[in-house]
Amino acid sequence: NATLNAVWQTVSVTHVGQQPQALEEESGGEPTTMSNSFAVVKGTTTWRAAMPYKPMVDGPQIATVVGPTGEEIYCDQYGRVKLQFPWDRYGASNDQSSCWVRVSQGWAGGQYGMIAIPRIGHEVIVSFLEGDPDQPIITGRTFHATNPTPYVLPAHKTRTTLRTDTHKGSGFNELRFEDEATREQIYYHAQKDMDGVINNIQRQSVGRDQHLSVDQDQFQRVTRHRHRTIGQDDFENIGQDHHQEIGRSFIQKIGASFKRFIGGGEITHIEGSRQTTMSGSEETLIGAHQRVLVNTDSYLKAADIVLEAGQALTIKAPGGFIKIDSAGVTISGTIVKINDGGAAGVGTAPVSITPEDPTKPTLPDAPDRR
């Protein structure tokens, strides 16, 4: 056919060969054959081979997080990690086993959200965006026999927990929720420090008791006022010293008795005046000396006054003295006058002042449950 005598362009070649002897079957006596076929287009036709399809990954796969020897957490600035797939026979389970693989987080925004970096040895679920093997992304994590759950299951199936593991050390931080009926609980554990910042108001309501135990020191600073209301008793036990400084007034009101025992001495220094008003009696017992110094005048008034001295009683003034002792009564003065004019001294009686009542504390606000 003269029309076929033209320039042709080969676009495909197919080779077919048979060697029945290699099959070790009954047809093994047949000869070895080789044939081929080809397809062509006219040489004047522009032809381009079809683009081959890119390989695709059907469904997610399991992988293990890996990294350099001696590390527990290995990631880059984007939180990506390296993986080792079980089918990879050439990977060494180190930082060269894969490219950096992104990790799906529960919430991700511009410098806010949630982040938990998968650690070396964790088993993860890897998906591929649109089945593209060049776009892997970690979409889940799984527990297994080597990496068991934080609590034994199903014994603790009612617990929801967020528990970490100390990096290159022993310990953990934890926030746990217990939903077992009648045993509901929120529990948190800080392996070392716990810090918090509240920019405005903190409200807390405790339905029953509150227990606080501090093994060492406790520090508290209130810039303005502090209000405290106790419905019944207040018990306080201080093992050593108690220091208290008040910048202005100290106002105290006691509805019943005030009892105090001092094992050692007592020192009181008052820059101004002092007044004591008693509706009942006062009794003072002193085991040793009593010394009272008044720089100006002293006034004592009662219906009956009895001064009793076991050894001697002396009344002394610039003009003389009167002394009563076991030897008798001695009166000595520049001039001694008896029923000879003169007048008794006059004193000023004290004025009773009722102290002001203390300001009642403000009750706290209940938590905002909106």
C-alpha positions as CSV (number, residue, x, y, z in Angstrom):
1,N,0.0,0.0,0.0
2,A,1.8,3.1,-1.2
3,T,0.0,5.3,1.3
4,L,1.8,3.6,4.1
5,N,5.2,4.5,2.7
6,A,5.5,7.7,4.8
7,V,7.2,9.0,7.9
8,W,5.7,7.5,11.1
9,Q,6.3,8.3,14.7
10,T,6.4,5.4,17.2
11,V,4.3,6.1,20.3
12,S,4.4,2.6,22.0
13,V,6.0,-0.8,21.7
14,T,4.7,-4.0,23.4
15,H,7.0,-7.0,23.8
16,V,5.6,-10.5,24.6
17,G,7.8,-13.4,25.4
18,Q,7.1,-17.0,26.5
19,Q,9.4,-19.7,27.9
20,P,7.2,-22.8,28.8
21,Q,10.2,-24.7,30.1
22,A,10.4,-22.4,33.1
23,L,6.9,-23.3,34.2
24,E,7.7,-27.0,34.7
25,E,4.3,-28.0,33.3
26,E,3.1,-30.4,30.5
27,S,3.5,-27.7,27.9
28,G,7.2,-27.4,28.8
29,G,8.1,-29.0,25.4
30,E,6.8,-26.0,23.4
31,P,9.4,-23.6,22.0
32,T,10.5,-20.3,23.4
33,T,8.7,-17.5,21.5
34,M,9.2,-13.7,21.4
35,S,6.9,-11.2,19.6
36,N,6.3,-7.5,19.7
37,S,3.8,-5.0,18.4
38,F,3.9,-1.2,18.1
39,A,1.7,1.7,17.5
40,V,2.6,4.7,15.4
41,V,1.2,8.1,14.3
42,K,2.0,10.1,11.2
43,G,5.3,12.0,11.6
44,T,3.5,15.2,10.8
45,T,1.2,14.8,13.8
46,T,2.1,16.6,17.0
47,W,1.9,14.0,19.8
48,R,2.6,14.2,23.5
49,A,2.5,11.2,25.8
50,A,-0.2,11.3,28.5
51,M,0.9,12.5,31.9
52,P,1.3,9.5,34.3
53,Y,-0.9,9.4,37.4
54,K,0.7,10.4,40.7
55,P,0.7,7.6,43.2
56,M,-2.0,7.9,45.9
57,V,-2.3,6.6,49.4
58,D,-5.7,5.0,50.2
59,G,-6.6,5.7,53.8
60,P,-4.6,6.6,57.0
61,Q,-1.6,4.7,58.2
62,I,0.0,4.0,61.6
63,A,3.5,5.4,62.3
64,T,5.8,5.9,65.3
65,V,7.3,9.3,66.2
66,V,11.1,9.2,66.1
67,G,14.0,11.5,66.7
68,P,17.7,11.7,67.5
69,T,19.2,9.5,70.1
70,G,18.9,10.8,73.7
71,E,15.9,13.0,72.9
72,E,12.3,12.6,74.3
73,I,10.7,15.4,72.3
74,Y,11.9,16.4,68.8
75,C,10.1,19.0,66.8
76,D,10.6,22.2,64.7
77,Q,9.3,25.7,65.1
78,Y,5.9,24.7,63.7
79,G,5.4,21.7,66.0
80,R,6.2,19.2,63.2
81,V,7.7,15.8,64.0
82,K,9.6,13.0,62.3
83,L,8.0,9.5,61.7
84,Q,9.0,5.9,61.1
85,F,6.5,3.8,59.1
86,P,6.4,0.1,59.7
87,W,6.8,-0.7,56.0
88,D,10.0,1.4,55.7
89,R,12.8,-1.1,55.7
90,Y,15.5,1.5,55.2
91,G,14.5,4.0,57.9
92,A,16.7,4.0,61.0
93,S,14.0,5.4,63.4
94,N,15.9,8.7,63.8
95,D,15.7,12.3,62.7
96,Q,16.3,11.2,59.1
97,S,13.5,8.7,58.8
98,S,11.0,11.1,57.2
99,C,10.3,14.7,56.3
100,W,8.8,17.0,58.9
101,V,5.2,16.0,59.4
102,R,2.5,18.4,60.6
103,V,0.4,17.6,63.6
104,S,-3.3,18.3,63.8
105,Q,-4.2,20.1,67.1
106,G,-7.6,20.6,68.8
107,W,-7.4,24.4,68.2
108,A,-4.9,26.4,66.3
109,G,-4.8,30.2,65.9
110,G,-2.3,33.0,65.7
111,Q,-0.3,32.5,68.9
112,Y,-3.3,31.0,70.7
113,G,-5.0,27.6,70.8
114,M,-4.0,24.1,72.0
115,I,-0.8,22.2,71.5
116,A,0.5,18.8,72.5
117,I,3.6,17.7,70.7
118,P,3.7,13.9,70.0
119,R,6.8,12.5,71.8
120,I,9.3,10.0,70.5
121,G,7.9,6.5,70.8
122,H,4.2,7.6,70.5
123,E,2.0,5.8,68.0
124,V,0.1,8.2,65.7
125,I,-2.4,8.0,62.9
126,V,-1.2,9.6,59.6
127,S,-3.5,10.8,56.9
128,F,-2.6,12.1,53.5
129,L,-4.3,15.2,52.1
130,E,-6.3,14.1,49.0
131,G,-4.3,10.9,49.1
132,D,-1.1,12.7,48.2
133,P,1.9,10.9,49.8
134,D,3.8,14.2,49.8
135,Q,1.3,15.8,52.1
136,P,1.2,13.6,55.3
137,I,-0.5,15.0,58.5
138,I,-0.9,13.4,61.9
139,T,-4.6,13.3,62.7
140,G,-4.7,11.1,65.8
141,R,-2.8,9.2,68.5
142,T,-3.4,5.8,69.9
143,F,-2.6,3.8,73.1
144,H,-1.3,0.3,72.9
145,A,0.4,-2.4,74.9
146,T,3.8,-0.5,75.0
147,N,2.2,2.9,75.7
148,P,-0.7,2.1,78.0
149,T,-3.4,4.5,79.2
150,P,-2.8,6.7,82.3
151,Y,-5.2,4.7,84.4
152,V,-6.1,1.0,84.2
153,L,-9.2,0.4,82.1
154,P,-12.0,-0.5,82.3
155,A,-11.6,-0.1,86.1
156,H,-11.3,3.7,85.7
157,K,-13.6,4.2,82.7
158,T,-15.3,7.2,84.3
159,R,-12.2,9.3,84.4
160,T,-11.3,11.9,81.9
161,T,-7.7,13.1,82.3
162,L,-5.0,15.3,80.8
163,R,-1.8,13.9,82.2
164,T,1.7,14.8,81.0
165,D,5.1,13.2,81.7
166,T,8.2,15.1,83.0
167,H,10.7,15.7,80.2
168,K,13.9,13.8,81.0
169,G,12.9,13.2,84.6
170,S,10.3,11.5,86.8
171,G,6.9,13.1,87.6
172,F,3.9,14.5,85.8
173,N,1.3,17.3,85.7
174,E,-2.3,16.3,85.6
175,L,-5.9,17.7,85.4
176,R,-8.4,14.9,86.0
177,F,-12.2,14.7,86.0
178,E,-14.0,11.9,87.9
179,D,-17.6,11.3,86.8
180,E,-18.5,8.3,88.9
181,A,-21.9,9.0,90.7
182,T,-21.4,10.3,94.3
183,R,-17.6,10.4,93.6
184,E,-17.5,13.3,91.2
185,Q,-14.2,15.2,91.5
186,I,-11.9,17.6,89.7
187,Y,-8.3,16.9,90.6
188,Y,-5.1,18.6,89.6
189,H,-1.5,17.8,90.3
190,A,1.5,20.1,89.8
191,Q,4.9,18.3,89.8
192,K,6.6,21.5,90.9
193,D,5.2,25.0,90.7
194,M,1.7,26.3,90.0
195,D,1.3,29.9,89.0
196,G,-1.8,31.9,88.0
197,V,-2.7,35.4,86.9
198,I,-6.3,36.8,87.2
199,N,-6.6,40.3,85.8
200,N,-9.9,41.2,87.5
201,I,-12.0,39.3,90.0
202,Q,-11.8,35.8,91.4
203,R,-14.9,34.3,93.0
204,Q,-14.9,30.9,94.7
205,S,-17.7,29.2,96.6
206,V,-17.1,26.1,98.8
207,G,-20.3,24.3,99.8
208,R,-18.8,22.7,102.9
209,D,-15.3,22.5,104.3
210,Q,-12.0,23.9,102.9
211,H,-8.6,22.4,103.9
212,L,-5.3,24.1,103.2
213,S,-1.9,22.6,104.2
214,V,1.4,24.5,103.6
215,D,4.6,22.6,104.5
216,Q,6.8,25.8,104.6
217,D,6.0,29.5,104.2
218,Q,2.9,31.3,103.1
219,F,2.9,34.9,101.8
220,Q,-0.2,37.0,101.2
221,R,-0.4,40.7,100.0
222,V,-3.6,42.7,99.9
223,T,-3.2,46.2,98.4
224,R,-6.5,47.6,99.7
225,H,-9.0,46.1,102.1
226,R,-9.5,42.6,103.4
227,H,-12.9,41.5,104.7
228,R,-13.4,38.3,106.6
229,T,-16.6,36.9,108.2
230,I,-16.6,33.9,110.4
231,G,-20.0,32.6,111.5
232,Q,-18.9,30.7,114.6
233,D,-15.5,30.1,116.2
234,D,-12.0,31.0,115.0
235,F,-9.1,28.9,116.3
236,E,-5.5,29.8,115.7
237,N,-2.3,28.2,117.0
238,I,1.1,29.8,116.5
239,G,4.1,27.7,117.4
240,Q,6.6,30.6,117.9
241,D,6.3,34.4,117.5
242,H,3.4,36.5,116.3
243,H,4.3,40.0,114.8
244,Q,1.6,42.5,113.9
245,E,1.9,46.1,112.8
246,I,-1.1,48.4,112.3
247,G,-0.6,51.7,110.6
248,R,-3.6,53.5,112.1
249,S,-6.4,52.4,114.5
250,F,-7.1,49.1,116.1
251,I,-10.8,48.7,116.9
252,Q,-11.9,45.5,118.6
253,K,-15.3,44.5,120.1
254,I,-15.8,41.4,122.2
255,G,-19.4,40.2,123.0
256,A,-18.5,38.2,126.1
257,S,-15.3,37.4,128.0
258,F,-11.7,38.3,127.1
259,K,-9.2,35.9,128.6
260,R,-5.4,36.1,128.2
261,F,-2.5,34.2,129.6
262,I,1.1,35.5,129.2
263,G,3.8,33.0,130.1
264,G,6.6,35.7,130.3
265,G,6.6,39.5,130.6
266,E,4.4,42.2,129.0
267,I,5.6,45.6,127.8
268,T,3.0,48.2,126.7
269,H,4.0,51.6,125.4
270,I,1.2,54.2,124.7
271,E,2.2,57.6,123.1
272,G,-1.2,59.2,123.9
273,S,-3.8,58.7,126.6
274,R,-5.4,55.6,127.9
275,Q,-8.9,55.2,129.4
276,T,-10.5,52.1,130.8
277,T,-14.2,51.9,131.8
278,M,-15.5,48.9,133.7
279,S,-19.1,48.4,134.6
280,G,-18.2,45.7,137.1
281,S,-15.3,45.0,139.5
282,E,-11.5,45.0,138.9
283,E,-9.1,42.9,140.9
284,T,-5.3,42.9,140.5
285,L,-2.9,40.4,142.1
286,I,0.8,41.2,141.8
287,G,3.3,38.7,143.0
288,A,6.3,41.0,143.4
289,H,6.8,44.8,143.0
290,Q,4.4,47.5,141.7
291,R,5.8,50.9,140.7
292,V,3.6,53.7,139.3
293,L,5.1,57.0,138.1
294,V,2.7,59.9,137.3
295,N,4.5,63.1,136.1
296,T,1.6,65.5,137.0
297,D,-1.3,64.7,139.3
298,S,-3.0,61.5,140.3
299,Y,-6.6,61.3,141.4
300,L,-8.3,58.4,143.2
301,K,-11.9,58.4,144.4
302,A,-14.0,55.7,146.0
303,A,-16.7,55.3,148.6
304,D,-14.3,53.6,150.9
305,I,-10.5,53.4,150.5
306,V,-8.5,51.0,152.6
307,L,-4.7,51.1,152.3
308,E,-3.1,48.1,154.1
309,A,0.6,47.5,154.4
310,G,2.2,44.4,155.9
311,Q,5.3,46.3,157.0
312,A,5.2,50.0,156.5
313,L,3.0,52.7,154.9
314,T,4.5,56.1,154.0
315,I,2.8,59.3,152.7
316,K,5.5,61.7,151.5
317,A,5.4,65.2,150.2
318,P,7.9,68.2,150.0
319,G,6.7,69.5,153.5
320,G,7.1,66.2,155.4
321,F,5.9,62.7,155.7
322,I,3.7,60.3,157.6
323,K,4.9,56.8,158.2
324,I,3.1,53.9,159.8
325,D,5.1,50.8,160.7
326,S,5.5,48.4,163.6
327,A,7.1,51.0,165.7
328,G,4.1,53.3,165.5
329,V,3.0,56.4,163.6
330,T,5.6,59.0,162.7
331,I,4.5,62.5,161.6
332,S,7.3,64.8,160.4
333,G,6.9,68.2,158.7
334,T,8.1,71.7,158.6
335,I,4.9,72.7,160.3
336,V,2.2,70.2,161.4
337,K,-1.3,71.7,161.5
338,I,-4.3,69.9,163.0
339,N,-7.7,71.7,162.7
340,D,-5.8,74.8,161.9
341,G,-7.2,76.1,158.5
342,G,-6.0,74.9,155.1
343,A,-8.0,73.0,152.5
344,A,-7.9,69.6,150.8
345,G,-6.5,69.2,147.3
346,V,-8.9,68.9,144.4
347,G,-8.6,66.3,141.6
348,T,-10.4,65.8,138.3
349,A,-12.6,62.7,137.9
350,P,-12.2,60.7,134.7
351,V,-14.8,60.9,131.9
352,S,-16.2,57.7,130.6
353,I,-15.8,57.4,126.8
354,T,-17.5,54.6,124.9
355,P,-15.3,53.2,122.1
356,E,-16.6,53.1,118.6
357,D,-17.8,49.8,117.1
358,P,-15.7,48.1,114.5
359,T,-16.8,48.3,110.9
360,K,-18.5,45.1,109.8
361,P,-16.8,43.3,106.9
362,T,-18.5,43.0,103.5
363,L,-19.7,39.6,102.5
364,P,-18.2,38.1,99.4
365,D,-20.0,37.8,96.0
366,A,-21.1,34.4,94.8
367,P,-19.5,33.0,91.7
368,D,-20.9,34.2,88.4
369,R,-22.6,31.1,86.9
370,R,-23.7,32.7,83.6
